[in-house]
Amino acid sequence: NNFNNGTITWSGPTGARALYGALRDRWSALGREDGPLGYPTSDELVSSDGVGRFAGFENGSRIYWSPPTGAWDLIVDTLAVWGAMNYEMGALGYPIGPPNLGTAGLGSVAAPTGDAAVIASQKFQRGALAIYQDGTANAIYF
């Protein structure tokens, strides 16, 4: 069900979940339950810093929102590395753009390590993450 300020979804495996505002809008832009994220697996929750919001989804991804950055999804590989760095409380801050396959949108900040190709990358408030085919990751700060 859609409401003026939010959406409540339900599926057997995930139960009823509520999403609001920009976070709900990003999920909708990605195709809602028919998109790559699937159904939400959590309600919209308050981030550790007490400022932002986030929700988890069936494919293991999350969408994070904060007032200065907007709402952006993080794919599983990027989320795992960012999580190990203490999420939004870490040195990178919140995501400021969508996840990219390869180095799209990063320009020269995602130089390969050895022969490993970049499979995913994402920009954050104070830097970027690059995930490589060999399972390694680099954080670049700016």
DSSP file with accessible surface (Angstrom, degrees, kcal/mol):
  #  RESIDUE AA STRUCTURE BP1 BP2  ACC     N-H-->O    O-->H-N    N-H-->O    O-->H-N    TCO  KAPPA ALPHA  PHI   PSI    X-CA   Y-CA   Z-CA
    1    1 A N              0   0  140      0, 0.0     7,-2.5     0, 0.0     2,-0.4   0.000 360.0 360.0 360.0 135.1    0.0    0.0    0.0
    2    2 A N  E     +A    7   0A 105      5,-0.2     2,-0.3     3,-0.0     5,-0.2  -0.840 360.0 179.9-102.2 139.4    1.2    3.5   -0.9
    3    3 A F  E >   -A    6   0A 116      3,-3.3     3,-0.7    -2,-0.4     0, 0.0  -0.788  45.3 -94.0-126.9 171.2    0.5    6.5    1.3
    4    4 A N  T 3  S+     0   0  158     -2,-0.3     3,-0.1     1,-0.2    -1,-0.0   0.874 123.5  23.4 -54.4 -41.3    1.5   10.2    1.0
    5    5 A N  T 3  S-     0   0  131      1,-0.1    16,-1.1    15,-0.1     2,-0.3   0.276 128.7  -2.9-113.3   9.7    4.6    9.8    3.1
    6    6 A G  E <   -AB   3  20A   5     -3,-0.7    -3,-3.3    14,-0.2     2,-0.4  -0.995  56.4-114.1-178.8 178.9    5.5    6.1    2.8
    7    7 A T  E     -AB   2  19A   1     12,-2.7    12,-2.4    -2,-0.3     2,-0.5  -0.996  12.2-155.8-135.8 138.3    4.8    2.6    1.6
    8    8 A I  E     - B   0  18A  76     -7,-2.5     2,-0.3    -2,-0.4    10,-0.2  -0.981  20.4-175.6-113.1 123.2    4.0   -0.6    3.5
    9    9 A T  E     - B   0  17A  11      8,-2.7     8,-2.7    -2,-0.5     2,-0.3  -0.826   5.3-166.0-114.6 159.7    5.0   -3.8    1.6
   10   10 A W  E     + B   0  16A 172     -2,-0.3     2,-0.3     6,-0.2     6,-0.2  -0.998  14.2 161.6-146.0 139.0    4.4   -7.4    2.5
   11   11 A S  E  >  - B   0  15A  10      4,-0.7     4,-2.9    -2,-0.3     3,-0.1  -0.964  46.3-112.6-145.4 157.0    5.7  -10.8    1.3
   12   12 A G  T  4 S+     0   0   55     -2,-0.3    -1,-0.1     1,-0.2     4,-0.1   0.937 115.4  42.4 -55.1 -49.8    5.6  -14.2    3.0
   13   13 A P  T  4 S+     0   0  116      0, 0.0    -1,-0.2     0, 0.0    -3,-0.0   0.815 126.7  30.7 -70.2 -27.6    9.4  -14.4    3.5
   14   14 A T  T  4 S-     0   0   11      1,-0.2    -2,-0.2    -3,-0.1     2,-0.0   0.630  92.8-149.2-107.6 -17.5    9.9  -10.8    4.6
   15   15 A G  E  <  -B   11   0A  23     -4,-2.9    -4,-0.7     2,-0.0     2,-0.4  -0.247  49.9 -27.4  76.0-168.2    6.7   -9.8    6.4
   16   16 A A  E     +B   10   0A  58     -6,-0.2     2,-0.3    -4,-0.1    -6,-0.2  -0.692  66.9 180.0 -85.8 132.5    5.3   -6.3    6.4
   17   17 A R  E     -B    9   0A  73     -8,-2.7    -8,-2.7    -2,-0.4     2,-0.4  -0.989  17.0-144.8-136.1 143.7    7.8   -3.5    6.1
   18   18 A A  E     -B    8   0A  13     -2,-0.3    26,-1.7   -10,-0.2     2,-0.3  -0.912  15.2-179.8-113.6 132.4    7.5    0.3    6.0
   19   19 A L  E     -B    7   0A   1    -12,-2.4   -12,-2.7    -2,-0.4     2,-0.3  -0.973  10.0-164.1-127.1 146.2    9.7    2.7    4.0
   20   20 A Y  E >>  -B    6   0A 122     -2,-0.3     4,-2.0   -14,-0.2     3,-0.8  -0.862  38.2 -30.5-128.9 160.1    9.4    6.5    3.9
   21   21 A G  H 3> S+     0   0   32    -16,-1.1     4,-2.4    -2,-0.3     5,-0.2   0.086 118.9   1.1  45.2-132.8   10.4    9.5    1.9
   22   22 A A  H 3> S+     0   0   39      1,-0.2     4,-2.3     2,-0.2    -1,-0.2   0.828 131.6  55.1 -63.1 -34.9   13.7    9.5    0.0
   23   23 A L  H <> S+     0   0    2     -3,-0.8     4,-2.1     2,-0.2    -1,-0.2   0.953 111.2  44.8 -64.9 -45.6   14.6    6.0    1.0
   24   24 A R  H  X S+     0   0   33     -4,-2.0     4,-2.5     1,-0.2    -2,-0.2   0.911 111.9  53.9 -62.0 -39.7   11.2    4.7   -0.4
   25   25 A D  H  X S+     0   0   86     -4,-2.4     4,-2.4     2,-0.2    -1,-0.2   0.890 107.6  49.5 -65.0 -38.6   11.7    6.8   -3.5
   26   26 A R  H  X S+     0   0   49     -4,-2.3     4,-1.4     2,-0.2    -1,-0.2   0.930 111.0  49.6 -66.0 -44.0   15.2    5.3   -4.2
   27   27 A W  H  <>S+     0   0    0     -4,-2.1     5,-2.4     1,-0.2     3,-0.3   0.924 111.9  49.4 -59.2 -42.7   13.8    1.8   -3.8
   28   28 A S  H ><5S+     0   0   42     -4,-2.5     3,-1.8     1,-0.2    -2,-0.2   0.915 107.0  54.2 -63.1 -43.0   10.9    2.7   -6.2
   29   29 A A  H 3<5S+     0   0   78     -4,-2.4    -1,-0.2     1,-0.3    -2,-0.2   0.792 105.9  54.4 -62.4 -26.8   13.4    4.2   -8.8
   30   30 A L  T 3<5S-     0   0   40     -4,-1.4    -1,-0.3    -3,-0.3     7,-0.3   0.353 133.0 -88.3 -89.4   4.5   15.2    0.8   -8.7
   31   31 A G  T X 5 -     0   0   33     -3,-1.8     3,-1.4     4,-0.2     4,-0.4   0.598  50.3-121.5 104.7   9.3   12.1   -1.1   -9.5
   32   32 A R  G > <S-     0   0   58     -5,-2.4     3,-1.6     1,-0.3     6,-0.6  -0.159  82.5 -14.7  53.8-141.2   10.6   -1.8   -6.1
   33   33 A E  G 3  S+     0   0   53      1,-0.3    -1,-0.3     4,-0.1     6,-0.2   0.739 141.3  56.3 -67.8 -19.6   10.2   -5.5   -5.3
   34   34 A D  G <  S+     0   0  144     -3,-1.4    -1,-0.3     4,-0.1    -2,-0.2   0.523  96.6  83.6 -87.1  -6.5   10.6   -6.4   -9.0
   35   35 A G  S X  S-     0   0   19     -3,-1.6     3,-0.7    -4,-0.4    -4,-0.2  -0.156 103.8 -81.8 -86.2-173.4   14.0   -4.6   -9.1
   36   36 A P  T 3  S+     0   0   90      0, 0.0    -5,-0.1     0, 0.0    -3,-0.1   0.750 124.5  55.4 -65.9 -23.5   17.4   -6.0   -8.1
   37   37 A L  T 3  S-     0   0    5     -5,-0.3    22,-1.6    -7,-0.3    21,-0.3   0.796  88.5-162.8 -80.0 -29.0   17.0   -5.3   -4.4
   38   38 A G    <   -     0   0    8     -3,-0.7    -1,-0.2    -6,-0.6    -3,-0.1  -0.413  46.5 -14.0  77.3-157.3   13.7   -7.3   -4.0
   39   39 A Y  S    S-     0   0   62     -6,-0.2    19,-2.1     1,-0.1    20,-0.1  -0.451  78.7 -99.1 -76.4 152.1   11.5   -6.7   -1.0
   40   40 A P  B     -C   57   0B   0      0, 0.0    17,-0.3     0, 0.0    -1,-0.1  -0.436  25.2-163.7 -66.1 144.3   12.7   -4.9    2.1
   41   41 A T  S    S+     0   0   60     15,-2.7     2,-0.3    -2,-0.1    16,-0.2   0.336  74.1  33.2-109.2   0.3   13.8   -7.2    5.0
   42   42 A S  S    S-     0   0   19     14,-1.0     2,-0.1   -27,-0.1    -1,-0.1  -0.970  83.3-110.3-144.2 160.0   13.6   -4.4    7.6
   43   43 A D        -     0   0   67     -2,-0.3     2,-0.3     1,-0.1    13,-0.3  -0.332  62.7 -71.6 -72.7 173.0   11.6   -1.3    8.3
   44   44 A E        -     0   0   39    -26,-1.7     2,-0.3    11,-0.1    11,-0.2  -0.564  64.9-165.6 -68.5 126.2   13.4    2.0    7.9
   45   45 A L  E     -D   54   0C  76      9,-3.3     9,-2.2    -2,-0.3     2,-0.3  -0.813  23.1-104.5-117.5 157.8   15.8    2.2   10.8
   46   46 A V  E     -D   53   0C  84     -2,-0.3     7,-0.3     7,-0.2     6,-0.0  -0.643  39.7-122.0 -81.6 132.4   17.9    5.0   12.3
   47   47 A S    >   -     0   0    5      5,-2.4     3,-2.2    -2,-0.3    -1,-0.1  -0.230  29.5 -99.3 -68.7 165.4   21.6    4.8   11.5
   48   48 A S  T 3  S+     0   0   93      1,-0.3    -1,-0.1     2,-0.1    -2,-0.1   0.780 121.9  59.1 -58.6 -30.1   24.3    4.6   14.2
   49   49 A D  T 3  S-     0   0   51      1,-0.1    -1,-0.3     0, 0.0    -2,-0.0   0.545 107.1-125.5 -79.0  -4.3   25.0    8.3   14.0
   50   50 A G  S <  S+     0   0   51     -3,-2.2    -2,-0.1     2,-0.1    -1,-0.1   0.495  94.3  78.4  76.1   2.9   21.4    9.1   14.9
   51   51 A V  S    S+     0   0   75     14,-0.0    -1,-0.1     2,-0.0    -3,-0.1   0.810  83.1  52.6-108.1 -49.6   21.0   11.3   11.8
   52   52 A G        -     0   0    0     14,-0.1    -5,-2.4    -6,-0.0     2,-0.3  -0.168  65.8-139.4 -87.0 179.9   20.6    9.0    8.8
   53   53 A R  E     +DE  46  65C  81     12,-2.3    12,-2.7    -7,-0.3     2,-0.3  -0.944  18.4 177.0-135.4 158.1   18.2    6.2    8.0
   54   54 A F  E     -DE  45  64C  30     -9,-2.2    -9,-3.3    -2,-0.3     2,-0.3  -0.984  11.8-163.0-155.8 164.0   18.6    2.8    6.2
   55   55 A A  E     - E   0  63C   0      8,-1.5     8,-2.0    -2,-0.3     2,-0.2  -0.985  18.0-131.0-148.0 148.3   16.8   -0.4    5.3
   56   56 A G  E     - E   0  62C   9     -2,-0.3   -15,-2.7   -13,-0.3   -14,-1.0  -0.652  21.2-154.5 -97.4 159.4   17.9   -3.9    4.2
   57   57 A F  B >   -C   40   0B   5      4,-2.0     3,-2.3   -17,-0.3   -19,-0.2  -0.874  30.9 -99.7-135.4 163.9   16.7   -5.8    1.2
   58   58 A E  T 3  S+     0   0   91    -19,-2.1   -20,-0.2   -21,-0.3   -21,-0.1   0.783 117.2  56.3 -54.1 -35.9   16.3   -9.4    0.0
   59   59 A N  T 3  S-     0   0   68    -22,-1.6    -1,-0.3   -20,-0.1    17,-0.2   0.439 121.0-103.6 -81.6   5.0   19.4   -9.4   -2.2
   60   60 A G  S <  S+     0   0   40     -3,-2.3    -2,-0.1     1,-0.3    -1,-0.1   0.348  83.7 122.4  92.3  -6.6   21.6   -8.4    0.8
   61   61 A S        -     0   0    4    -24,-0.2    -4,-2.0    -5,-0.1    -1,-0.3  -0.313  45.4-152.6 -79.2 170.0   21.9   -4.7   -0.2
   62   62 A R  E     -EF  56  74C  66     12,-1.4    12,-2.7    -6,-0.2     2,-0.5  -0.964   9.9-138.4-137.0 157.3   20.9   -1.7    1.8
   63   63 A I  E     -EF  55  73C   0     -8,-2.0    -8,-1.5    -2,-0.3     2,-0.4  -0.978  21.7-165.4-113.3 130.6   19.8    1.8    1.0
   64   64 A Y  E     -EF  54  72C   4      8,-2.5     8,-2.6    -2,-0.5     2,-0.3  -0.923   4.9-173.1-114.8 144.3   21.2    4.6    3.2
   65   65 A W  E     +EF  53  71C  68    -12,-2.7   -12,-2.3    -2,-0.4     6,-0.2  -0.986   9.7 168.0-134.5 142.4   19.9    8.2    3.5
   66   66 A S  E >>  - F   0  70C   1      4,-1.0     4,-2.4    -2,-0.3     3,-0.5  -0.970  45.0-108.7-144.5 157.0   21.2   11.3    5.2
   67   67 A P  T 34 S+     0   0   80      0, 0.0    -1,-0.1     0, 0.0     4,-0.1   0.907 116.0  39.2 -55.0 -45.5   20.0   14.9    4.9
   68   68 A P  T 34 S+     0   0  103      0, 0.0    -3,-0.0     0, 0.0    28,-0.0   0.735 124.7  36.4 -79.5 -16.4   23.2   16.2    3.0
   69   69 A T  T <4 S-     0   0   19     -3,-0.5     2,-0.1     1,-0.2    -4,-0.0   0.655  91.9-142.2-109.7 -20.4   23.7   13.1    0.8
   70   70 A G  E  <  -F   66   0C  24     -4,-2.4    -4,-1.0     2,-0.0     2,-0.5  -0.357  44.4 -43.5  82.2-168.1   20.3   11.8   -0.2
   71   71 A A  E     +F   65   0C  12     -6,-0.2     2,-0.3   -49,-0.1    -6,-0.2  -0.876  60.7 168.3-107.7 127.3   19.4    8.1   -0.5
   72   72 A W  E     -F   64   0C  60     -8,-2.6    -8,-2.5    -2,-0.5     2,-0.2  -0.998  27.7-128.4-139.8 141.6   21.7    5.6   -2.2
   73   73 A D  E     -F   63   0C  12     -2,-0.3     2,-0.4   -10,-0.2   -10,-0.2  -0.536  15.3-152.6 -85.8 150.9   21.9    1.9   -2.5
   74   74 A L  E     -F   62   0C   0    -12,-2.7   -12,-1.4    -2,-0.2    48,-0.0  -0.997  15.1-132.2-123.1 126.4   25.0   -0.1   -1.6
   75   75 A I     >  -     0   0   47     -2,-0.4     4,-3.0   -14,-0.2     5,-0.2  -0.296  33.3 -98.9 -72.9 165.0   25.6   -3.5   -3.3
   76   76 A V  H  > S+     0   0   68      1,-0.2     4,-2.3     2,-0.2     5,-0.2   0.886 119.9  48.3 -55.3 -48.1   26.6   -6.5   -1.1
   77   77 A D  H  > S+     0   0   79      1,-0.2     4,-1.6     2,-0.2    -1,-0.2   0.928 116.4  42.5 -62.7 -45.5   30.4   -6.3   -1.8
   78   78 A T  H  > S+     0   0    0      1,-0.2     4,-2.9     2,-0.2     5,-0.3   0.916 112.6  54.3 -66.8 -41.4   30.6   -2.5   -1.2
   79   79 A L  H  X S+     0   0   14     -4,-3.0     4,-2.9     1,-0.2    -2,-0.2   0.902 105.9  53.2 -59.7 -40.8   28.4   -2.8    1.9
   80   80 A A  H  X S+     0   0   65     -4,-2.3     4,-1.9    -5,-0.2    -1,-0.2   0.926 113.3  41.7 -62.7 -44.4   30.6   -5.5    3.4
   81   81 A V  H  X S+     0   0   38     -4,-1.6     4,-1.0     2,-0.2    -2,-0.2   0.942 116.1  48.5 -69.3 -46.3   33.8   -3.3    3.1
   82   82 A W  H ><>S+     0   0    1     -4,-2.9     5,-1.8     1,-0.2     3,-0.6   0.907 110.7  52.8 -60.9 -38.5   32.0   -0.1    4.2
   83   83 A G  H ><5S+     0   0   16     -4,-2.9     3,-1.9    -5,-0.3    -1,-0.2   0.902 104.4  54.2 -63.2 -40.8   30.6   -2.0    7.2
   84   84 A A  H 3<5S+     0   0   92     -4,-1.9    -1,-0.2     1,-0.3    -2,-0.2   0.735 105.6  55.8 -65.1 -19.5   34.0   -3.2    8.2
   85   85 A M  T <<5S-     0   0   48     -4,-1.0     6,-0.3    -3,-0.6    -1,-0.3   0.169 130.7 -95.1 -96.8  14.5   35.0    0.5    8.2
   86   86 A N  T X>5 -     0   0   96     -3,-1.9     3,-1.6     4,-0.1     4,-0.5   0.803  51.2-112.7  77.7  33.1   32.2    1.3   10.7
   87   87 A Y  G >4<S-     0   0   65     -5,-1.8     3,-1.7     1,-0.3     6,-0.4  -0.056  86.5  -9.8  47.7-138.3   29.5    2.4    8.1
   88   88 A E  G 34 S+     0   0   10      1,-0.3    -1,-0.3     4,-0.1     6,-0.2   0.698 134.1  63.4 -66.9 -18.2   28.7    6.1    8.2
   89   89 A M  G <4 S+     0   0   99     -3,-1.6    -1,-0.3     4,-0.1    -2,-0.2   0.603  92.4  86.1 -81.0  -9.7   30.6    6.6   11.4
   90   90 A G  S X< S-     0   0   12     -3,-1.7     3,-0.7    -4,-0.5    -4,-0.1  -0.100 102.0 -83.1 -82.6-174.8   33.9    5.6    9.6
   91   91 A A  T 3  S+     0   0   54     -6,-0.3    -5,-0.1     1,-0.2    -3,-0.1   0.735 122.6  55.2 -65.2 -25.0   36.3    7.8    7.6
   92   92 A L  T 3  S-     0   0    1     -5,-0.3    34,-2.1    -7,-0.2    35,-0.3   0.776  87.3-160.8 -82.7 -25.5   34.3    7.6    4.3
   93   93 A G    <   -     0   0    0     -3,-0.7    -1,-0.2    -6,-0.4    -3,-0.1  -0.445  45.9 -18.1  75.8-155.7   30.9    8.9    5.7
   94   94 A Y  S    S-     0   0    8     -6,-0.2    31,-2.2     1,-0.1    32,-0.1  -0.476  76.2 -95.0 -83.0 156.5   27.7    8.3    3.8
   95   95 A P  B     -G  124   0D   1      0, 0.0    29,-0.3     0, 0.0    -1,-0.1  -0.389  30.3-168.7 -66.1 146.6   27.4    7.3    0.1
   96   96 A I        +     0   0   72     27,-2.0    28,-0.2     1,-0.1   -25,-0.1   0.261  65.8  17.4-119.8   7.2   26.9   10.3   -2.3
   97   97 A G  S    S-     0   0   11     26,-0.7    -1,-0.1   -24,-0.1     3,-0.1  -0.971  90.0 -71.2-164.7 175.0   26.0    8.4   -5.4
   98   98 A P        -     0   0   50      0, 0.0    25,-0.4     0, 0.0   -24,-0.1  -0.273  54.6 -94.3 -73.6 160.9   24.9    5.1   -6.8
   99   99 A P        -     0   0   24      0, 0.0     2,-0.4     0, 0.0    23,-0.2  -0.426  43.4-152.1 -68.9 149.0   27.1    1.9   -7.0
  100  100 A N  E     -H  121   0D  40     21,-2.8    21,-2.2     2,-0.2     2,-0.4  -0.962  15.6-123.0-124.4 145.3   28.9    1.5  -10.3
  101  101 A L  E >  S-H  120   0D 145     -2,-0.4     3,-1.1    19,-0.2    19,-0.3  -0.737  85.7 -18.3 -81.2 131.3   30.1   -1.6  -12.1
  102  102 A G  T 3  S-     0   0   18     17,-0.9    -2,-0.2    -2,-0.4    17,-0.2  -0.369 122.2 -36.6  69.1-146.0   33.8   -1.2  -12.7
  103  103 A T  T >> S+     0   0   62     15,-0.2     3,-2.6    17,-0.1     4,-0.8   0.259  84.0 148.6 -98.6  11.3   35.3    2.3  -12.4
  104  104 A A  T <4 S+     0   0   54     -3,-1.1    17,-0.1     1,-0.3    -4,-0.0  -0.213  75.3   7.0 -51.0 127.5   32.3    4.2  -13.9
  105  105 A G  T 34 S+     0   0   54      1,-0.1    -1,-0.3    17,-0.0    -2,-0.1   0.343 111.9  86.0  83.5  -6.3   32.1    7.6  -12.3
  106  106 A L  T X4  -     0   0    7     -3,-2.6     3,-1.6     1,-0.2    -2,-0.2   0.663  64.5-173.3 -99.2 -19.1   35.3    7.3  -10.4
  107  107 A G  G ><  -     0   0   59     -4,-0.8     3,-0.9     1,-0.2    -1,-0.2  -0.332  67.5 -12.7  61.5-133.5   37.8    8.5  -13.0
  108  108 A S  G 3  S+     0   0  116      1,-0.2     3,-0.4     3,-0.0    -1,-0.2   0.496 116.1  86.0 -83.3  -1.5   41.4    8.1  -11.9
  109  109 A V  G <  S+     0   0   46     -3,-1.6     2,-0.4     1,-0.2    -1,-0.2   0.648  82.2  62.0 -75.8 -11.4   40.7    7.5   -8.2
  110  110 A A    <   +     0   0    6     -3,-0.9    -1,-0.2    -7,-0.1     8,-0.1  -0.471  68.8 171.5-113.0  61.5   40.3    3.7   -8.8
  111  111 A A        -     0   0   64     -2,-0.4    19,-0.0    -3,-0.4    -3,-0.0  -0.507  39.3-107.3 -69.0 134.5   43.7    2.7  -10.1
  112  112 A P        -     0   0   86      0, 0.0     2,-0.7     0, 0.0     5,-0.1  -0.259  20.4-130.6 -62.1 149.7   43.9   -1.1  -10.3
  113  113 A T  S >  S-     0   0   47      3,-0.4     3,-1.6    -3,-0.1     2,-0.1  -0.916  70.8 -45.4 -98.9 113.9   46.0   -3.1   -7.9
  114  114 A G  T 3  S-     0   0   71     -2,-0.7     0, 0.0     1,-0.2     0, 0.0  -0.389 115.7 -31.4  63.7-134.7   48.2   -5.4   -9.9
  115  115 A D  T 3  S+     0   0  172     -2,-0.1     2,-0.3     2,-0.1    -1,-0.2   0.365 102.1 120.5 -98.7   2.7   46.2   -7.2  -12.6
  116  116 A A    <   -     0   0   12     -3,-1.6    -3,-0.4     1,-0.1     2,-0.2  -0.537  57.9-135.6 -74.8 130.1   42.9   -7.3  -10.7
  117  117 A A        -     0   0   49     -2,-0.3    16,-3.0    -5,-0.1     2,-0.4  -0.572  20.3-110.4 -83.0 146.2   40.0   -5.6  -12.5
  118  118 A V  E     + I   0 132D  20     14,-0.2    14,-0.3    -2,-0.2   -15,-0.2  -0.629  34.8 177.3 -73.9 125.2   37.6   -3.3  -10.6
  119  119 A I  E     +     0   0D  66     12,-3.0   -17,-0.9    -2,-0.4     2,-0.3   0.672  65.9   8.2-102.5 -22.4   34.2   -5.0  -10.4
  120  120 A A  E     +HI 101 131D   2     11,-1.5    11,-3.3   -19,-0.3    -1,-0.4  -0.988  61.4 175.4-155.8 150.6   32.4   -2.3   -8.4
  121  121 A S  E     -HI 100 130D   0    -21,-2.2   -21,-2.8    -2,-0.3     2,-0.3  -0.977   3.5-175.4-152.5 159.7   33.0    1.1   -7.0
  122  122 A Q  E     - I   0 129D   0      7,-1.9     7,-2.5    -2,-0.3     2,-0.3  -0.959  20.9-127.5-159.5 142.3   31.1    3.8   -5.2
  123  123 A K  E     - I   0 128D  81    -25,-0.4   -27,-2.0    -2,-0.3   -26,-0.7  -0.684  25.3-173.5 -91.6 147.6   31.7    7.4   -4.0
  124  124 A F  E >   -GI  95 127D   0      3,-3.6     3,-1.1   -29,-0.3   -31,-0.1  -0.765  43.3 -87.9-129.7 174.7   31.2    8.6   -0.4
  125  125 A Q  T 3  S+     0   0   71    -31,-2.2   -32,-0.2   -33,-0.3   -33,-0.1   0.841 125.3  19.9 -54.7 -40.0   31.3   11.9    1.3
  126  126 A R  T 3  S-     0   0  111    -34,-2.1    16,-1.5   -32,-0.1     2,-0.3   0.065 132.7 -28.2-122.9  24.5   35.1   11.8    2.0
  127  127 A G  E <   -IJ 124 141D   0     -3,-1.1    -3,-3.6    14,-0.3     2,-0.3  -0.994  64.0 -90.5 164.3-156.9   36.3    9.2   -0.5
  128  128 A A  E     -IJ 123 140D   0     12,-2.7    12,-2.9    -2,-0.3     2,-0.4  -0.978  17.4-136.0-150.8 158.3   35.5    6.2   -2.6
  129  129 A L  E     -IJ 122 139D   1     -7,-2.5    -7,-1.9    -2,-0.3     2,-0.4  -0.959  12.9-167.7-117.0 140.1   35.6    2.4   -2.5
  130  130 A A  E     -IJ 121 138D   0      8,-2.4     8,-2.4    -2,-0.4     2,-0.5  -0.998   6.4-158.5-125.2 129.0   36.8    0.1   -5.3
  131  131 A I  E     -IJ 120 137D  10    -11,-3.3   -12,-3.0    -2,-0.4   -11,-1.5  -0.927  14.9-147.8-108.6 130.3   36.2   -3.6   -5.1
  132  132 A Y  E >   -I  118   0D   1      4,-3.0     3,-2.1    -2,-0.5   -14,-0.2  -0.631  23.2-116.0-104.2 157.2   38.4   -5.8   -7.2
  133  133 A Q  T 3  S+     0   0  140    -16,-3.0   -15,-0.1     1,-0.3    -1,-0.1   0.793 113.8  60.1 -57.7 -30.2   37.9   -9.1   -9.0
  134  134 A D  T 3  S-     0   0   97    -17,-0.2    -1,-0.3     1,-0.1     3,-0.1   0.408 122.7-102.4 -83.3   5.7   40.4  -10.9   -6.8
  135  135 A G  S <  S+     0   0   66     -3,-2.1    -2,-0.1     1,-0.3     2,-0.1   0.382  83.6 121.9  92.7  -5.4   38.3  -10.0   -3.6
  136  136 A T        -     0   0   62    -23,-0.1    -4,-3.0    -5,-0.0    -1,-0.3  -0.404  43.6-157.1 -85.1 167.6   40.5   -7.1   -2.4
  137  137 A A  E     -J  131   0D  36     -6,-0.2     2,-0.4    -2,-0.1    -6,-0.2  -0.987   6.1-154.2-143.7 151.0   39.2   -3.6   -1.9
  138  138 A N  E     -J  130   0D  57     -8,-2.4    -8,-2.4    -2,-0.3     2,-0.5  -0.989   5.0-153.9-125.2 138.9   40.7   -0.1   -1.8
  139  139 A A  E     -J  129   0D  35     -2,-0.4     2,-0.5   -10,-0.2   -10,-0.2  -0.946  12.1-164.2-106.1 131.1   39.5    3.0    0.0
  140  140 A I  E     -J  128   0D  41    -12,-2.9   -12,-2.7    -2,-0.5     2,-0.4  -0.972   6.9-154.1-115.3 127.9   40.6    6.2   -1.5
  141  141 A Y  E      J  127   0D 122     -2,-0.5   -14,-0.3   -14,-0.3   -49,-0.1  -0.857 360.0 360.0-107.1 140.2   40.2    9.4    0.6
  142  142 A F              0   0  133    -16,-1.5    -2,-0.0    -2,-0.4     0, 0.0  -0.900 360.0 360.0-147.9 360.0   39.8   12.9   -0.7
